Every structure is written in structure tokens, then in C-alpha cells.
Amino acid sequence: MLKFLGDSYTFYRNGFAGMLLGKKLWKIIIIKLFVMFVILKLFFFPNYLNTKFHTDEAKGNYVLEQITRNASLGFAQK
């Protein structure tokens, strides 16, 4: 298993060392992922449950109620 990991590391290290365009593309991908998962979450997806409920039990009950209510509405429409 350790030999496989070492060989894999060497393979990717040598592959990335020879890239020119690939390095720029990987930088763009990493920046894009950072924006998607960090910046957008901070500004557009507030933590609704922590602002409305103080205990884990209250949060769980609310989520369960929302899931079962939406599921029963979906079956009623079909």
C-alpha cells in the first residue's frame, strides 16, 4: 500500500512539473472552488438553523417537519 502511494505521488509530481498550461488551469480551478464554497456561503447562504433555534433537538424537529411536510405534499400532487 505504501509503495502504491509513493508511486502515485511520484507520478503526479513528475506530471505537474512538466505542465505549462495545466498549472494555470489548476490555479483557476482552485480559485473558482474557493469562491464557490467560501465566498458564496458566507454572503448568500446564512446559517438559518443557528439563528432560529438554540438546541439540537429543536433544529432536528424543524428539519424533520420540513422534510415530511414537503414529502407529503409531493405525494398528494401526483
C-alpha positions in Angstrom: 0.0 0.0 0.0 2.8 2.4 0.9 4.6 1.6 -2.4 1.4 2.4 -4.3 1.1 5.8 -2.6 4.7 6.6 -3.2 4.5 5.6 -6.8 1.3 7.7 -7.2 2.9 10.7 -5.6 5.9 10.4 -7.9 3.7 10.0 -11.0 1.7 13.2 -10.2 4.7 15.2 -9.1 6.5 14.5 -12.4 3.4 15.1 -14.4 2.7 18.5 -12.8 6.4 19.5 -13.1 6.1 19.2 -16.9 2.9 21.2 -17.3 2.7 24.7 -18.5 -0.9 25.3 -19.3 -2.1 22.8 -16.7 -0.7 24.8 -13.9 -2.6 27.9 -14.9 -5.8 25.8 -15.3 -5.4 24.2 -11.8 -4.9 27.7 -10.3 -8.2 28.8 -12.0 -9.9 25.7 -10.7 -8.7 26.2 -7.1 -9.7 29.9 -7.2 -13.1 29.0 -8.6 -13.7 26.4 -5.9 -12.7 28.8 -3.2 -15.2 31.4 -4.5 -17.9 28.8 -4.7 -17.5 27.2 -1.3 -16.2 30.1 0.9 -17.3 33.4 -0.5 -20.8 32.4 -1.7 -21.5 30.5 1.5 -20.6 33.5 3.7 -22.7 36.0 1.8 -25.6 34.1 0.3 -26.2 31.1 2.5 -26.6 32.2 6.1 -26.9 29.5 8.8 -30.6 29.6 9.2 -30.9 27.0 11.9 -28.5 28.6 14.3 -30.3 31.9 14.1 -33.8 30.5 14.7 -33.1 27.6 17.1 -30.9 27.2 20.1 -30.9 23.4 20.8 -30.0 20.5 18.5 -33.4 18.9 19.3 -35.3 22.0 18.1 -33.2 22.0 14.9 -33.8 18.3 14.3 -37.5 18.7 14.8 -37.7 21.6 12.4 -35.8 19.7 9.7 -37.9 16.6 10.2 -41.1 18.6 10.0 -39.9 20.3 6.8 -38.9 17.1 5.1 -42.0 15.2 6.0 -44.3 18.1 5.1 -42.6 18.5 1.7 -42.7 14.8 1.1 -46.4 14.5 1.9 -47.2 17.5 -0.4 -45.3 15.8 -3.3 -47.2 12.6 -3.0 -50.6 14.5 -2.8 -49.9 16.2 -6.1 -49.2 13.1 -8.1 
